Amino acid sequence: ALPGLAEITGSEGARLLSEWLPECQAGAQIERIDCDLAHYKPFKRAVLKIRAEFRGPEVRAHERTVYAKFYSDERGATCFENLTALWSAVKGATSLRVPEPLGFDAPRRMVVMSEAPGQRSLTKWVKCLEGGDPLPDGVDQARLERSALVAARSLLELQRSGLRPRQQGGFQGELAKVKKDCGLLLHAVRKKQPDLAACADSLLRRMENLTPRDERLVPA
């Protein structure tokens, strides 16, 4: 289902990857690649973290990290199209950082992108707080707040970028999912715990009353 994954991790992986790397387009050659499977959903998609080492007289950086996403269907083309639009829209951003799209290999359904600059520790720190665990050494409340502020500014830049998602998921759609789940879960509850079921029904009615009439959807 993911033939590109097998090819890139095989003996011809470096040669296939070289087509999409700027260093190789400038004359460098890949000495070797090391692949780590960052995400894998059987028969559907996978993400490889690839470290490439170069050789050549004009090579400035002798190694770099890129990511390759593989799909079992045509979503790779949409992913690359969206990433390209996002990259063009946020080039002048001060806080928002996104991966640079390097190429799309249609036969292998593979999207190649750079590694986005910056650290990715905020999510781990928030999980520490949620779990009641101590923050890592060197991370205090002030640093956590600075990182959260950068994240908020990044989201603001994304929402002001002018990009609009093609696939729109509005409040009504989300509410429909909740109502469907409640319908299944409350079926057995109504007889045994009618008070609990009544609370759930009341909450659903409140959510329906809060449904916005005019939704202006932005990327998030």
N, C-alpha and C positions, 0 to 999 in steps of 0.2 A: 504493500500500500504506500510505502514511502521509499521509492527506489533511489531518490537522491541521497537519502541518509546513508544507504549502503555504499554508494559510489564515493561520496566525500570521505567516508571513514576507511575506504579501501586504498589500495596501492596507488591509484591515480588521483587521489584526493587533492594533492598539492597542485597538480596540473589543472584540474578542473576549477579550483578556487582562484588560481592566478588570473583568470580572465576578468575577475571583478575587482581586483585590488589595484589602487593607484600606483603603488610601488612597482608592481609588475608591468603596468602600462608605461612606466617611466624607464624600464629597462632592467629592473632588478629581477632576480630569480628566487623562488622559495626554496630554502634549504630543507625545511621540514615543517610539518604542522602537528600540533598536539590538540586532540579533541576531547572535550568533556561534555557529557550529556546533561544540559541544564534543565530540560523539561521534556517529558515524553508521555504522550497519550496514545496507546497502541492503536494502530490503523488509522489515526487521524492527523496528528501533528507531532513535531519534535523541534527542539531548539538545541543547537550545538554552540558551545563556546569554544572558539578556535584560536589558538596562539600560533601565529606564523613567524618563522625566522627567515630572514632574507640574506642573500649574498649579492655582491656587486659593488663596483667602485663608486657609484653615485648614490648609494643607499645612505640616507641620513640616520633613520632609525632602523636598527637591525631586527626589530621584532615589533609586532603589534597584535592586538586582540580584536577579533571581529566575531560577529554572531551570524549563524545561518539558521533560518527558519524553514522547515519543510512541512508541506501540506499534502493531504491525500486528495484534495479537490482543487478547484480553481480559486480558492480564497487567497492564495499567495499573490495573485495578480492584484487583487483588491487591497491587500495589505501593503504592497509596494506602492501602489498609487496613492493611498492615504498617507503613507510615511513621506513620500516625495512632496505632497502638498503641505504637510506639516513642516517639513524641513525648510521649504521655501518661505513659509509664512512667519517662522520664528527665528530667522537668521539674525535679526537685530535684537533679540530678547536679551535681557540682562540677567534674569534668574532662571528661566526655563531652559533645560538642556534636553535634547532629543538625539537619538542615533541618526547618523547620516546614512541615507540609503545608498548603497554602492552598486547594486544591480539585482536583476531578477532573471533567473534561469528558468524559462517556461517549461522545457522538457522535463526538468527535475523538480519543478514546482518549489524552487528554492529562492528565498529572499536573503540577500547578503547585506549586512549593515555594520557600521562601525560601533564601537563601544561608546556609549554616551559618557561624557566627562562628569566628574563629581562623585561624591560618596553616596552610598545607599544604606546608611545606617539608621535613619530616622524611624523606619518601620520597626526595626529591632528594638530601638529604645522605647518606643510606644508600647510594644508588647511586654517589655520589662515592667513598665508602670502598670499595665493592665493586670499582669500576673502577680504584682506585689514584690517583684524581684528588684535587687539593687541595680542601678545603672553601672555600665562598665567604668573602669578607672579612667579619669580624665574627662568624663562627661558629667557636667553639673546641670542644674536647672537653667542657668543662663544660656549654655550652649544648646540645650534642647529647644529653648524658646527661639533662639536665632535660626536654628534649622527649620523649625515650624514656620517661621516668618518667611523664609526663602521658599518653602513649599507653597505657602499661600500666595506669594507674589508670582510664582510660576503658574499656578492655576489661573490667576487673574490675566497674565499675559496670554495664556492659551485661550481663555474665553474672549479676549479682545483681538484675537488674531484674524478674525474675519472668516475662519473656517466654520463650516456647518456640517454636521454628520448627515450622511445619506440615510442611514438606518436610524430612525427616530423612535426612541422608547419613551413614551410620555407617561404622565401620572395615571391616566385611565388604564393603560396596559398593565402597569405594575399593580394597580388596585384589583384588576381582574384576576391576576395570578394569586393575590392574597385571598380573594373571595373563593377561588377554586380550592385552595389548600384548606381554608376554614371549613368549606362544605364537606370535605372528606374527613377532616379531623373531628369536627363537632357532631358528626352523625351518631357516634357512640357515646358522646359526652352528654347530649341533651337529656337522656333518661336518667343517667347516674348522677350528673352534676349540673342541674338546670341553671343554677346561679352563675356558674362559670361560663356556660354557653351564652347566657344573657349578657354578661360583660363583654364577651367577644362580639356579639351582635351589635351592642351599643357602640363599641369602638369602630366597627365597620361603617356604621351609619355616620359617625363623626368624620371618618375619612372621606366618605362620599360627599359630605357637605363641604369639605375643604378642597374638593377638586377644583383646580384653577380653570377658569373659562378660556383664558388665552395663555398658552404656554410658549415662551420664547426659549427654545432649546439651544444650548451651547455645549461645546465639548467639555468633558469633565473626566 
